[in-house]
Amino acid sequence: MIKALIIDDELAAAHVLQLMIERHIPEITDIRIATKTAEAVSLLQQFQPQLLFQDIVMPEKNGFEFLAGIKKINFEIIFTTAYNEYAIQAIRFSALDYLLKPINADEL
């Protein structure tokens, strides 16, 4: 049983990812979605996911700025973005993976 949190400012994209996870990764049994930074911080503290799907380009803070503000990262991170130029920064955050949107089910 794995708990996962999806942080993406585009709710439709988050729902598509959630459906893909539910169909293709049965080990992930509990999924939550946050579209705003404050909501994401609250969910990280209360929900305590083991896996985070983090969008990078977001309006309030980008995904890297958001994660830099987290005191203790005790979860794996998979970055989800439409941009390939952030891969090096993702490696610096010890990303488990880096998925380009639109996300391919085989890569997921």
Beta strands, then each sheet from edge to edge (+ up, - down):
strand 1: 2-7
strand 2: 28-34
strand 3: 51-55
strand 4: 76-81
strand 5: 97-100
sheet 1: 2+ 1+ 3+ 4+ 5+
end
